[in-house]
Amino acid sequence: MRGEEMDLKGFTVREMLKLPVMEQATLISGEAGLDRIVQYVDIWEVPDIGNWLREGEMVLTTGYSTRNNPSLLTEMIEQLAKVNGAGVAIKPERFIPHIPQEMIDKSNQHQVPIIQLPIGMAYIDITYNVMEQILNRQSVLLKRSEEVNKALTGLVLNNKGIQVVADNVSELISSPIWIIDKAGEVLASSPEGYPLGSLKDYRQWEVNVDNKILGKFVVEKREFDALDLMLIEQARLVFSLELMRDKIAADTETRLRGTFFEELILNPVADERITASRGRQLGLAPDWSWEVAVIEADEPFYNDESPIVADIQAFIRKASSDRKVRSQLQIHGGRIVLFLPSSRSAHMKNHARDNHAPIFWSEELQEQASAWESVRIGIGRPCSLYEAHRSYNEARTAVSIGFRLNRGRQLFKYTEVEMIQLLLETTDLVRLGKFVEEKIGKLAEHDKENGTNYLSTLYHYLATGGSLNETSKRMYIHRNSVNYRIDRIKTITGFDLGSAQIRYELYLCSAYYLLNHS
């Protein structure tokens, strides 16, 4: 792909000495620096050299400005070493008797070549021939730059994809490469699938779009010539274009999906077939089963920039990748709404292979919730995409009723509070109030008069199926204290808690009372 015979690493001091015009020149010292690159040629006949020396500079001098202070020649070597200059070519006979030994020693120490020129050599002969070589190389680089830019840009314009671009760049610079995103995930590599080790072992360049870092361009090769560096700059531009296009496409899809899910939140869907069709267009398989979760906190969520939202998003993205599905996180009304799909066929396979494999998202969220201490989660019943609006409302109900009944928990399923909701929605509340008063009025009055917490203890005892241990955990009291309270409750109410009907009635009545008096 390179196609040029010229060595494009740069014009070196070694090559400069091989020019016909330098036939009478003699290398005095600094032989180890002969591969330094010559980028400029300049003439020094003033004492203040340190302010204008540049990288790659070859200095021509007669030593005129140092005739009364030869130490300036030694200082010049140090300054050239500091800026990575090319070297110095000197005519010593006219103004200085000889090249100072200290200058020669510094030259060898810093590997900065000193070349002695014949007294009759004209500077113009050197500058003309050296700059001709430098400009020839630059001309070749510019030509190759145009060719490479045209070829790579053509790949982008013809929508060949980032993998094809990566393969071409890898061939051009003769090295394996990787394109990684901000999170460190490999977007493309060439050869495809080539493993990426630790980033500190490779050379890397940022890939920017609109002054924002979208990723990195990583190259395995360590040594680069001028053509390599030019190719890398062209590749960075092309990868920026490719990632920008991907970003625009991703942003557009995210916006469309966001609008779609916002509509699911706001309105019951009118046509199941249209919903399924729109879902397919957004990459949502029609056979997926969905769970809708609502996440609340004491402070509303306004955007996806808060740390807790980022943590939830990262968890959902990882879990979705493992399940091979596409979930959605939506900020709505100060709440986080999660639309969490599962492949029914994948569930069946996982369940057959491992009885402990989580089937429902609620199980994974339950395990993860402790890491999000400040939030509470409600989850609706599994549904189709068409029924997501119903599941969303169920999730809101679950977190609302569940948290009011048990502030010690974080995650609440709608199935746990469904009967209570039905009770609240369909019952004659005046008549229900009298019924509740008859059943637990004495217990509620005892709590008010004595500052006890028997009614809440009764609810948690019944909600946990009569478990003293689970009730003690929920109430943060000792198991024996729970046992004592239950005995007192039996005495105050006169009810037999061994009766299924009595337990059922007291569970509903205690839940209803706590919801209305919390």
N, C-alpha and C positions, 0 to 999 in steps of 0.2 A: 504493500500500500504506500510505502514511502517514495519509491520511484526515483530518488535523486542519489547520485554518487557522492555528493558533497557531505562531509561530516558536519552535522548540524548541532553538535554539542556546544559549538562556539569556537571563535578563532583564538587559539592559544598562543602563549609566548613561544612555545616550541615551534609552532608553525610560522610565527613571525620571523624567527631566526633562520628559517629555511628559505625565506624570500630572496631572490637574486640581489635586491638592493641591500640586504643585510650580510652579504657575503664577507665583507671585511670586518664585521662586528664580532666582538668576543664576549662570551659569557664569563663574568668575573666570579660571581657567587650566586647562591640561592637556587642551585640546580633543582632542588626538590620542589620548587614552585613553578617549573616550566609549563605545567598544565593549567596555570591560572588563565582565566579568560580575559582577552583584551576587547573592551567595548568602546573605549575612547583613546585618543592620543592627544596630549596637551603639552605645552611648553612652559617650563617653570624657570623664571628668572627674577622672582621677587621673594622676599624673606618669609612672608606670612602664608605658608602653603596649607596649613591645617584646616583653613576655613572652606576650601573649595575642592579638595580631593574627593573623588567619587569611586564607587565600586567599579572594578574593571578598567581603571585608568592606567595607561602607560605614560609615564612622565619622561619628557625629553628635556635635558638641561646641560648647560656648560659649567654649571657651578658658580656662575657669576655672583649670585646673591649670597653665596656662602664663602666667598673668597676671604673675608675677614672673620668668619665664624664657621669653621668646618663642621662643628657639632650639629649644625642645621641639617646636614646630609643624613646623619644618623637619625635625627628626629623625623625626617621625611620617610625613612624606612618604617619607623614605628607607626606613623600616621597611615601609610599605605596598608600595613598589616591590619590596622584597626578597621579600615573601611573596605577591606578585601580588594585592594587595588591590584593591578596586574604586575607592575614592576617599574624600574627606572632605567633609562638609557642615557649615558653620560659621556660628554667629551671633556676629559679632565685636563688636558695639556695646556689649554690657553689661560684659564683663570686659577686653577688649582694644580699643584705639582703632581698630585697622585690621589687616588681614591683612599680615604682614611680607613685604617684597619678596623676601627670601631664600627664603621658603616658596613664593612664586609661581614664582620661578626654578626651584627644585627640582621643582615640579609640572610645569612645561613640559619640563624636562630628562628626567624619568622618565615622562612621559605619565600622570600620576596626577591626575585631575580634582579641582579645588577648586570647591565650590558654596557660594555665600553665601545663607543663609536669612534670611527676614524675622524680625525680633526677636520678633514675636508668634506665630510658628508653633509649634504644639505637636509635640513629638517623636512622640507617640502617633499623630498623623495620618499622619506619614511612615511609621513602622514598620508600621502597620496596612495601608496601601495597598500598600506595597512587598512585604511578606510575602504579601499576598493574591495578587499577581501571581506571585511565586515558587512558592507552594504550588499555584496553578492549573496551572502548568507541570509541577510534580512529579506532580500528580494525573494529568495526561494521560500523562506518561511511564510511570507505574505501570500505567495502564490498557493502554497500548500494549505494555508489557513482558509483561503477562499474556497478551495476545492472541498476541504473537509466540512466547512460550514455549510456549503451548498448540499453536500451529500447527507449530512446528519439532519439538517433542517428539513430536507425533502422527506426523510423517514418520518419526522414528526407530522409534517403537513399531510402526508399520505396515510396517517393514522396506522403506522406499522406496529405501534406498541412499544412499551418501555423495554421489553426483553430483546427485541430486534435492535433497538438503539444500543443497548448494553453490549450485545454481541459485536456490533460494528466498532464501538469504542474500544472494547477489549482487544480486538484484532489490530486496531490502529496503534495502540500503545504497547502491544505484545505483553499483556499482563492480565491476570484475573482481576475482575473488578466487582464491586457491589454497590447497589443503591439502597440506602436504608432510610426509613422515615424517622420522625422526631422521637418516637418511642423505641427506636433501635431494631424494629422489625425489618427484615430484608424484603424490599419490594422487587428487586431483580438482581441476578448475579450472572456473570459470564466467566467460565462455563456455567450453564444453568444448574442450580443446585449445589454449586461449589461451596463448601463449608466456610463460614466466617468465624475466625478465632477472636481473640481479644483485639479491640480497636486500637489499643496502644501499640500493637505490633505493625500497624499499617499507616501509610500516608493517607490523609483524608482532607477533603475540601467541603465547605458548606454549600448547599444548594438553596438559593434564596428566591422568593417571589414576593414582590411588594414589600421589600425590606423585612420579610419574615422568613425564618429558617424553616423549610419544609422537610429537610433531610440532609444526608451527607453522601458524598461521592467518595468511595473508599477504593484504594488501589494497592495491590499486593507488592508491586515493584517498588524498590527503594531509590534507585538511581535514575535520574531523568536528564535527557538532553533538551536542547532548546525546542526541538520539534515536539517532544513529549509534553512539555509544559504548555506549548501552544495548543496541542490537541486536548489537553485537560481543560484548559479555559473554554475551548469550543464545546467540549462535552458538558461542562457545567451549565453553559447557556442552554444547550439542547435539553438536558435533564430538567432544567428549570421550566422550560416550555412544556415538557411532557408532564411534570408534576403539577404545573399550573392548570393544564387542561384537565388532568385527573381531579384536581381540587375543585375546579368549576363544575365538573360533572357530579362530583360527590356532593358539593354544596347544593346543587340543583335538586339532586335526588333527596337529600336530607330535607330540603324545604318542602318538596312534594310529599314526602312521607309524613313530615310534621303536620302539614295541612290535612292529610288524610286521617291521621290519628286524632287530630283535634276535632275533626268532624265526628269521629266515632265517640269521642267524649261528650260532645255537646248534644248530639241528636241520635235517637234510635234510627237504625238503618231501614230505609223503605224497601229496598230490593236486594235480596241476598245474592242474586247472580251478578248484579252490578258491583257489589262489594267484593265478591270473589275475583271478578275480572280486574278491578282496580288494584287489588292486592297482588295479583299475579304480575301486573305491570311494574310493581315496585319490589318484586323479588320475594313475595310472601306466598308460600305454597298453600293451596286451598285445603290440603289435608292436615295442616298443622292444628294442634289443640292449643288454646291460649289461656293464660292466667293473667288477670289484671291486678296489679298491686298499686296501692296508694300509700305514699310515704309522707308523713307529716312531722313537723317539729314545732317547738314553741315559737320560733321565728320563721316567717314565710320564706319560701324559696322563690327568688325572682329571676334567676338565670342559672346557666350551667357552669358558672365560673367558681362557685364556692368549693372548698376542698371536699366536703362530704359528697357533693354531687359528682365530683371527679372520681372519688373512690367508688361510689356506686356504679358509675358508668364503666369504670375499668373492670369491676367484678362482672357486670352484666355482659360486657363485650367478650371477656375470656370464657365465661360459661356458655355464651351463645356460640362461640367458635367451637367449643368442645362438642356441643349438640348439633352443630352444622345448621343453625337457624339464624334468623335476623330479628333481633329484639328491637324495642324502641323505648327510649327515655324521653318523656315529655314533661315540661314544666307547665302546670295549669292551675290557676287560682291559688298560687302560693304553695302548691303541693307538687311532689314528684309523682308522676304516673308512669308505671312500667307496664308495657305490653310484652308478655313473655311467652313465646311460642315453644312448642315441643313437637317433635316428629313422632307420630303415633307408632310407626313401624320401628323407629329407633328405640322407643321406649320398650316395645315388646322384646327386641333383641337384647337390650341391656338387662331387662328384668330376668330373661331366661338365662343369661350368662352369670349374673350376680344378683342374688336376692337383696343385697344391701345397696345396690345402685340406686341413687335418687331418681324417682320418676317425675315428681312434681317440683316445680320451681319453689313452692312454699317450703319444701324440705331444705333446699340449698339456702334460701333466704333466712330460714330459722338458724342455720349454722353460722351464717355470716353476720346476723343482726348485732351480735355482741360487739362487733368492731365499729358499729355506728351507734354509739351510746345515746346520742341526743335525738334519735328518731324513733317513731312508732309506725308500724306497718299493718295495713289491712289488705287481705287478699280475697277476691271473689272466687266463685266456683269456676272450674274449667269450662271453657266455652269455645264456640267457633268464632271466627272473626266477625261474623254477622251479629253475634250476641255480645260483642265487647262492651257496648254501652251498658247493658244489664250488669255485666261483671264489674264494670267500673263503679257503678252505684252500690253494688254489694260490698266492694272493697272499702268504700267510704263509710258505709254502715258498720262494717266489721271493726274498723279502727275507732270509730266514734263510740259505739256501744262497748266494745271490748276494753278500751282504755279507761272509760269511766268506771267500769266494774273492777278492773285490775290494773292499777298503775305500775305494778311490779313487772309486768310483761311488756314485750316489744312487738310481738307479732300476733295477729288475730285473724283467724279464718272466718269467713261469713257463715260457714256451716255451724260454727260454735254459737253464733248469736241469732241464727235465722228464726228459731222459735220465739225468742224474745221480741224480735222485730215484728213478727206476725202478731204477737200478743198486743203490742203497742198500736199497731195499725188497724186491727180489725175488731177490737173489743170495745164495748161500751165502757168508757173510762170512768164514769161516775159509779157504775155498778162494780167495775173492777177495783176502784179505790176502796169501796166498802168491803169487798172480799179480802183485799190485802190487809185492811185494818183489823178484820176479824182474825186473820191468821197470825200476823206478826206485830199487831199494834202494841201488845204488852211488852214485847222484846224491844221495839223501837223506843217506847216510853222509858224502859229501864235504862237503855243506853243514854238517853238525854238526861235523866235524873242522876245517874251514877257515873257518867263519863266512861262507861265501858264500850266495848267494840264487839258485842256479841252478834249483832245482825250481820256485820261483814264477815265475822268468823263463820257463821252459819252458811252464808253464800259460798264461801271458798271451800268449806267442808263438803257441801253438796255438789259443787262444780267439779271437785276432784274425785267424785265417787266415794266419798267417806274416808279419804286417806288422811290420817293424822300427819304423816310425814310431809306430803305435798302441801297440806294446809299450813303447816308450820313454816315451810319455805316461803310460801306466798305472803304470810302474815309477819314473817321475821320474828317469830316467837318460838319457844321451846315446844317440843311435842307434848310434854306433860301439861303445858299451859293450854294447848288446844283441847286435850282430853278433859281438863277441868272446865273449860268454857262450854264444851258440848254438854257435860252433865248439868251445868247451870241452866243452859238453854232448854233442856228437857224439863227441868223443874219449873222454869218461868212459864213456858208455853203449855206444858202438860201434854205435848205431842210425843208419839212413839216414832222415833226416827228410823225404826226398822221397817216401817210400812212404806212400800214403793209409792203408793198414792200420796202419802203425807210428804215424802221427800220431794216428789215432783211438784206438788202445790207450793211447798215452802221455797223450793229453788226459784220458781217463777215469781213468787211474791217478793222474795228478798232481792232478786235482780231488779224487778220493777221499782221497788222502793229505793234502792241505791241509785238507780238511774235518775230518779226524780228528786233525790235529796243529796246528791254528791256535791 
